[in-house]
């Protein structure tokens, strides 16, 4: 999983005397949201406030396992392939919620 994750982000060490902790920071940003077909709530400025229904441009994320959208405070999105690999390794600690 480490190599797969490294290709989409970076591992950041956390200084802690009691445990070895590393945070993962996804850095792959893809403008993959189909805004016309998604259901969005917007601020008065027009910026996206919330995505109520996600529709992605499939061709932009077809071979991508981890990404974020270019908007500020984007969620991290993972592919079903990634979730399946995670589970097959017996890893825990993440809850995968299908986007609607």
VMD Tcl script that builds the backbone (N, CA, C; Angstrom):
set m [mol new atoms 300]
animate dup $m
set s [atomselect $m all]
$s set {name element resname resid chain x y z} {
  {N N UNK 1 A 0.823 -1.199 0.000}
  {CA C UNK 1 A 0.000 0.000 0.000}
  {C C UNK 1 A 0.863 1.258 0.000}
  {N N UNK 2 A 2.040 1.181 0.606}
  {CA C UNK 2 A 2.891 2.360 0.706}
  {C C UNK 2 A 3.250 2.942 -0.644}
  {N N UNK 3 A 3.666 2.085 -1.585}
  {CA C UNK 3 A 4.032 2.578 -2.916}
  {C C UNK 3 A 2.833 3.180 -3.635}
  {N N UNK 4 A 1.682 2.532 -3.502}
  {CA C UNK 4 A 0.466 3.039 -4.150}
  {C C UNK 4 A 0.126 4.415 -3.582}
  {N N UNK 5 A 0.171 4.547 -2.257}
  {CA C UNK 5 A -0.147 5.829 -1.629}
  {C C UNK 5 A 0.873 6.903 -1.982}
  {N N UNK 6 A 2.161 6.532 -2.035}
  {CA C UNK 6 A 3.211 7.505 -2.371}
  {C C UNK 6 A 3.001 8.112 -3.752}
  {N N UNK 7 A 2.408 7.366 -4.657}
  {CA C UNK 7 A 2.210 7.889 -6.006}
  {C C UNK 7 A 1.110 8.948 -6.057}
  {N N UNK 8 A 0.335 9.071 -4.981}
  {CA C UNK 8 A -0.755 10.048 -4.934}
  {C C UNK 8 A -0.611 11.066 -3.808}
  {N N UNK 9 A 0.451 11.008 -3.053}
  {CA C UNK 9 A 0.606 11.944 -1.943}
  {C C UNK 9 A 1.930 11.744 -1.220}
  {N N UNK 10 A 1.953 12.201 0.027}
  {CA C UNK 10 A 3.184 12.140 0.807}
  {C C UNK 10 A 2.892 11.689 2.233}
  {N N UNK 11 A 3.890 11.035 2.840}
  {CA C UNK 11 A 3.815 10.639 4.235}
  {C C UNK 11 A 4.561 11.682 5.061}
  {N N UNK 12 A 3.939 12.140 6.120}
  {CA C UNK 12 A 4.529 13.164 6.969}
  {C C UNK 12 A 4.698 12.610 8.375}
  {N N UNK 13 A 5.933 12.571 8.874}
  {CA C UNK 13 A 6.145 12.045 10.224}
  {C C UNK 13 A 5.615 13.011 11.281}
  {N N UNK 14 A 5.090 12.437 12.349}
  {CA C UNK 14 A 4.618 13.216 13.488}
  {C C UNK 14 A 5.541 12.884 14.655}
  {N N UNK 15 A 6.059 13.908 15.300}
  {CA C UNK 15 A 6.949 13.678 16.430}
  {C C UNK 15 A 6.099 13.343 17.652}
  {N N UNK 16 A 6.316 12.142 18.166}
  {CA C UNK 16 A 5.539 11.661 19.305}
  {C C UNK 16 A 6.425 10.702 20.095}
  {N N UNK 17 A 6.580 10.940 21.378}
  {CA C UNK 17 A 7.437 10.086 22.197}
  {C C UNK 17 A 6.846 8.706 22.442}
  {N N UNK 18 A 5.535 8.583 22.402}
  {CA C UNK 18 A 4.881 7.335 22.784}
  {C C UNK 18 A 4.537 6.408 21.624}
  {N N UNK 19 A 4.646 6.896 20.397}
  {CA C UNK 19 A 4.251 6.061 19.259}
  {C C UNK 19 A 4.917 6.553 17.986}
  {N N UNK 20 A 4.991 5.665 17.024}
  {CA C UNK 20 A 5.479 6.048 15.698}
  {C C UNK 20 A 4.253 6.369 14.854}
  {N N UNK 21 A 4.097 7.646 14.508}
  {CA C UNK 21 A 2.908 8.106 13.798}
  {C C UNK 21 A 3.318 8.787 12.506}
  {N N UNK 22 A 2.598 8.463 11.449}
  {CA C UNK 22 A 2.815 9.089 10.155}
  {C C UNK 22 A 1.448 9.486 9.607}
  {N N UNK 23 A 1.352 10.703 9.124}
  {CA C UNK 23 A 0.121 11.168 8.487}
  {C C UNK 23 A 0.276 11.067 6.979}
  {N N UNK 24 A -0.821 10.827 6.312}
  {CA C UNK 24 A -0.815 10.784 4.859}
  {C C UNK 24 A -1.497 12.036 4.328}
  {N N UNK 25 A -0.821 12.733 3.436}
  {CA C UNK 25 A -1.351 13.944 2.819}
  {C C UNK 25 A -1.507 13.698 1.320}
  {N N UNK 26 A -2.752 13.504 0.853}
  {CA C UNK 26 A -2.946 13.307 -0.586}
  {C C UNK 26 A -2.668 14.606 -1.335}
  {N N UNK 27 A -1.871 14.519 -2.373}
  {CA C UNK 27 A -1.487 15.724 -3.113}
  {C C UNK 27 A -1.973 15.721 -4.565}
  {N N UNK 28 A -2.546 14.621 -5.025}
  {CA C UNK 28 A -3.050 14.558 -6.402}
  {C C UNK 28 A -4.365 15.327 -6.459}
  {N N UNK 29 A -4.392 16.400 -7.211}
  {CA C UNK 29 A -5.588 17.232 -7.359}
  {C C UNK 29 A -6.042 17.127 -8.813}
  {N N UNK 30 A -7.315 16.761 -8.989}
  {CA C UNK 30 A -7.850 16.579 -10.338}
  {C C UNK 30 A -9.183 17.313 -10.437}
  {N N UNK 31 A -9.322 18.112 -11.454}
  {CA C UNK 31 A -10.583 18.820 -11.700}
  {C C UNK 31 A -11.522 17.849 -12.407}
  {N N UNK 32 A -12.072 16.905 -11.645}
  {CA C UNK 32 A -12.837 15.799 -12.226}
  {C C UNK 32 A -14.340 15.908 -12.002}
  {N N UNK 33 A -14.787 16.912 -11.268}
  {CA C UNK 33 A -16.211 17.025 -10.969}
  {C C UNK 33 A -16.965 17.579 -12.171}
  {N N UNK 34 A -17.992 16.867 -12.586}
  {CA C UNK 34 A -18.869 17.339 -13.652}
  {C C UNK 34 A -19.911 18.237 -12.989}
  {N N UNK 35 A -19.651 19.526 -12.958}
  {CA C UNK 35 A -20.515 20.459 -12.232}
  {C C UNK 35 A -21.915 20.543 -12.829}
  {N N UNK 36 A -22.056 20.355 -14.108}
  {CA C UNK 36 A -23.381 20.427 -14.740}
  {C C UNK 36 A -24.284 19.276 -14.318}
  {N N UNK 37 A -23.716 18.116 -14.136}
  {CA C UNK 37 A -24.523 16.937 -13.795}
  {C C UNK 37 A -24.557 16.663 -12.295}
  {N N UNK 38 A -23.666 17.266 -11.535}
  {CA C UNK 38 A -23.670 17.123 -10.077}
  {C C UNK 38 A -24.738 18.038 -9.493}
  {N N UNK 39 A -25.120 17.774 -8.261}
  {CA C UNK 39 A -26.039 18.658 -7.543}
  {C C UNK 39 A -25.199 19.398 -6.510}
  {N N UNK 40 A -25.163 20.717 -6.643}
  {CA C UNK 40 A -24.259 21.538 -5.835}
  {C C UNK 40 A -25.024 22.617 -5.078}
  {N N UNK 41 A -24.528 22.949 -3.905}
  {CA C UNK 41 A -24.960 24.147 -3.185}
  {C C UNK 41 A -23.807 25.130 -3.304}
  {N N UNK 42 A -24.138 26.375 -3.597}
  {CA C UNK 42 A -23.084 27.366 -3.820}
  {C C UNK 42 A -23.223 28.550 -2.874}
  {N N UNK 43 A -22.096 29.175 -2.599}
  {CA C UNK 43 A -22.086 30.454 -1.895}
  {C C UNK 43 A -22.587 31.522 -2.865}
  {N N UNK 44 A -22.919 32.692 -2.359}
  {CA C UNK 44 A -23.362 33.793 -3.229}
  {C C UNK 44 A -22.300 34.144 -4.256}
  {N N UNK 45 A -21.049 33.936 -3.908}
  {CA C UNK 45 A -19.956 34.234 -4.832}
  {C C UNK 45 A -19.917 33.269 -6.011}
  {N N UNK 46 A -20.623 32.137 -5.900}
  {CA C UNK 46 A -20.590 31.129 -6.951}
  {C C UNK 46 A -19.694 29.947 -6.626}
  {N N UNK 47 A -18.845 30.108 -5.604}
  {CA C UNK 47 A -17.990 28.985 -5.209}
  {C C UNK 47 A -18.850 27.847 -4.659}
  {N N UNK 48 A -18.367 26.637 -4.818}
  {CA C UNK 48 A -19.093 25.471 -4.330}
  {C C UNK 48 A -19.000 25.413 -2.809}
  {N N UNK 49 A -20.160 25.317 -2.162}
  {CA C UNK 49 A -20.218 25.177 -0.712}
  {C C UNK 49 A -20.297 23.691 -0.339}
  {N N UNK 50 A -21.151 22.946 -1.066}
  {CA C UNK 50 A -21.358 21.539 -0.750}
  {C C UNK 50 A -21.725 20.786 -2.026}
  {N N UNK 51 A -21.276 19.551 -2.083}
  {CA C UNK 51 A -21.640 18.689 -3.197}
  {C C UNK 51 A -22.682 17.707 -2.667}
  {N N UNK 52 A -23.921 17.881 -3.112}
  {CA C UNK 52 A -25.006 17.026 -2.649}
  {C C UNK 52 A -25.092 15.733 -3.446}
  {N N UNK 53 A -24.696 15.785 -4.707}
  {CA C UNK 53 A -24.632 14.583 -5.553}
  {C C UNK 53 A -23.406 14.722 -6.450}
  {N N UNK 54 A -22.500 13.755 -6.332}
  {CA C UNK 54 A -21.258 13.771 -7.111}
  {C C UNK 54 A -21.457 13.094 -8.450}
  {N N UNK 55 A -20.999 13.741 -9.500}
  {CA C UNK 55 A -20.852 13.098 -10.804}
  {C C UNK 55 A -19.461 13.497 -11.297}
  {N N UNK 56 A -18.643 12.485 -11.563}
  {CA C UNK 56 A -17.274 12.735 -12.000}
  {C C UNK 56 A -17.127 12.478 -13.493}
  {N N UNK 57 A -16.150 13.142 -14.101}
  {CA C UNK 57 A -15.750 12.837 -15.476}
  {C C UNK 57 A -14.920 11.559 -15.387}
  {N N UNK 58 A -15.506 10.445 -15.780}
  {CA C UNK 58 A -14.867 9.135 -15.613}
  {C C UNK 58 A -13.497 9.058 -16.280}
  {N N UNK 59 A -13.350 9.710 -17.424}
  {CA C UNK 59 A -12.075 9.648 -18.135}
  {C C UNK 59 A -10.947 10.324 -17.363}
  {N N UNK 60 A -11.261 11.269 -16.491}
  {CA C UNK 60 A -10.223 11.980 -15.729}
  {C C UNK 60 A -9.730 11.194 -14.521}
  {N N UNK 61 A -10.527 10.218 -14.058}
  {CA C UNK 61 A -10.142 9.475 -12.857}
  {C C UNK 61 A -10.050 7.974 -13.093}
  {N N UNK 62 A -10.105 7.548 -14.331}
  {CA C UNK 62 A -10.147 6.114 -14.658}
  {C C UNK 62 A -8.992 5.323 -14.047}
  {N N UNK 63 A -7.802 5.845 -14.065}
  {CA C UNK 63 A -6.626 5.120 -13.568}
  {C C UNK 63 A -6.084 5.719 -12.283}
  {N N UNK 64 A -6.898 6.478 -11.573}
  {CA C UNK 64 A -6.453 7.175 -10.362}
  {C C UNK 64 A -7.112 6.530 -9.150}
  {N N UNK 65 A -6.316 6.268 -8.112}
  {CA C UNK 65 A -6.850 5.629 -6.914}
  {C C UNK 65 A -7.115 6.588 -5.762}
  {N N UNK 66 A -6.417 7.714 -5.714}
  {CA C UNK 66 A -6.596 8.686 -4.628}
  {C C UNK 66 A -6.477 10.080 -5.222}
  {N N UNK 67 A -7.446 10.949 -4.915}
  {CA C UNK 67 A -7.361 12.319 -5.414}
  {C C UNK 67 A -8.229 13.250 -4.589}
  {N N UNK 68 A -7.993 14.513 -4.788}
  {CA C UNK 68 A -8.814 15.573 -4.208}
  {C C UNK 68 A -9.263 16.476 -5.353}
  {N N UNK 69 A -10.320 17.222 -5.114}
  {CA C UNK 69 A -10.785 18.216 -6.085}
  {C C UNK 69 A -10.064 19.529 -5.828}
  {N N UNK 70 A -10.002 20.419 -6.805}
  {CA C UNK 70 A -9.242 21.656 -6.640}
  {C C UNK 70 A -9.859 22.670 -5.675}
  {N N UNK 71 A -11.094 22.444 -5.248}
  {CA C UNK 71 A -11.712 23.405 -4.334}
  {C C UNK 71 A -11.103 23.303 -2.940}
  {N N UNK 72 A -11.147 24.402 -2.236}
  {CA C UNK 72 A -10.610 24.453 -0.875}
  {C C UNK 72 A -11.335 23.437 0.006}
  {N N UNK 73 A -10.608 22.794 0.888}
  {CA C UNK 73 A -11.142 21.825 1.843}
  {C C UNK 73 A -11.847 20.649 1.163}
  {N N UNK 74 A -11.328 20.227 0.040}
  {CA C UNK 74 A -11.903 19.076 -0.658}
  {C C UNK 74 A -11.753 17.818 0.189}
  {N N UNK 75 A -12.743 16.966 0.088}
  {CA C UNK 75 A -12.625 15.632 0.666}
  {C C UNK 75 A -11.564 14.864 -0.125}
  {N N UNK 76 A -11.112 13.766 0.433}
  {CA C UNK 76 A -10.231 12.855 -0.293}
  {C C UNK 76 A -11.096 11.751 -0.874}
  {N N UNK 77 A -10.935 11.492 -2.158}
  {CA C UNK 77 A -11.708 10.474 -2.853}
  {C C UNK 77 A -10.785 9.316 -3.194}
  {N N UNK 78 A -11.294 8.101 -3.052}
  {CA C UNK 78 A -10.524 6.914 -3.431}
  {C C UNK 78 A -11.377 6.058 -4.346}
  {N N UNK 79 A -10.719 5.280 -5.167}
  {CA C UNK 79 A -11.423 4.391 -6.094}
  {C C UNK 79 A -11.910 3.145 -5.356}
  {N N UNK 80 A -12.849 2.453 -5.972}
  {CA C UNK 80 A -13.293 1.167 -5.416}
  {C C UNK 80 A -12.127 0.197 -5.386}
  {N N UNK 81 A -11.268 0.281 -6.396}
  {CA C UNK 81 A -10.073 -0.570 -6.460}
  {C C UNK 81 A -9.219 -0.368 -5.207}
  {N N UNK 82 A -9.023 0.891 -4.810}
  {CA C UNK 82 A -8.237 1.190 -3.615}
  {C C UNK 82 A -8.902 0.602 -2.374}
  {N N UNK 83 A -10.214 0.812 -2.229}
  {CA C UNK 83 A -10.939 0.291 -1.059}
  {C C UNK 83 A -10.831 -1.234 -1.005}
  {N N UNK 84 A -10.909 -1.897 -2.148}
  {CA C UNK 84 A -10.802 -3.356 -2.189}
  {C C UNK 84 A -9.402 -3.823 -1.786}
  {N N UNK 85 A -8.377 -3.147 -2.270}
  {CA C UNK 85 A -6.999 -3.511 -1.911}
  {C C UNK 85 A -6.782 -3.294 -0.415}
  {N N UNK 86 A -7.263 -2.184 0.098}
  {CA C UNK 86 A -7.160 -1.878 1.536}
  {C C UNK 86 A -7.763 -3.032 2.349}
  {N N UNK 87 A -8.970 -3.417 1.991}
  {CA C UNK 87 A -9.659 -4.488 2.724}
  {C C UNK 87 A -8.944 -5.826 2.573}
  {N N UNK 88 A -8.414 -6.107 1.389}
  {CA C UNK 88 A -7.754 -7.395 1.151}
  {C C UNK 88 A -6.474 -7.548 1.971}
  {N N UNK 89 A -5.886 -6.423 2.376}
  {CA C UNK 89 A -4.691 -6.453 3.231}
  {C C UNK 89 A -5.059 -6.515 4.715}
  {N N UNK 90 A -6.341 -6.514 5.014}
  {CA C UNK 90 A -6.768 -6.566 6.412}
  {C C UNK 90 A -6.541 -5.271 7.169}
  {N N UNK 91 A -6.388 -4.170 6.443}
  {CA C UNK 91 A -6.140 -2.883 7.089}
  {C C UNK 91 A -7.437 -2.316 7.651}
  {N N UNK 92 A -7.314 -1.541 8.692}
  {CA C UNK 92 A -8.471 -0.918 9.321}
  {C C UNK 92 A -8.175 0.549 9.572}
  {N N UNK 93 A -9.182 1.273 10.048}
  {CA C UNK 93 A -8.966 2.661 10.420}
  {C C UNK 93 A -9.567 3.673 9.462}
  {N N UNK 94 A -10.009 3.217 8.308}
  {CA C UNK 94 A -10.671 4.102 7.361}
  {C C UNK 94 A -12.083 3.611 7.117}
  {N N UNK 95 A -13.004 4.535 7.012}
  {CA C UNK 95 A -14.369 4.208 6.624}
  {C C UNK 95 A -14.589 4.741 5.215}
  {N N UNK 96 A -14.903 3.863 4.293}
  {CA C UNK 96 A -15.147 4.252 2.907}
  {C C UNK 96 A -16.632 4.479 2.730}
  {N N UNK 97 A -17.012 5.690 2.387}
  {CA C UNK 97 A -18.410 6.049 2.198}
  {C C UNK 97 A -18.626 6.340 0.721}
  {N N UNK 98 A -19.461 5.542 0.050}
  {CA C UNK 98 A -19.710 5.827 -1.371}
  {C C UNK 98 A -20.281 7.224 -1.556}
  {N N UNK 99 A -19.775 7.939 -2.539}
  {CA C UNK 99 A -20.312 9.268 -2.803}
  {C C UNK 99 A -21.633 9.128 -3.521}
  {N N UNK 100 A -22.513 10.066 -3.230}
  {CA C UNK 100 A -23.812 10.035 -3.895}
  {C C UNK 100 A -23.940 11.198 -4.817}
}
mol reanalyze $m
mol bondsrecalc $m
mol representation Tube
mol addrep $m
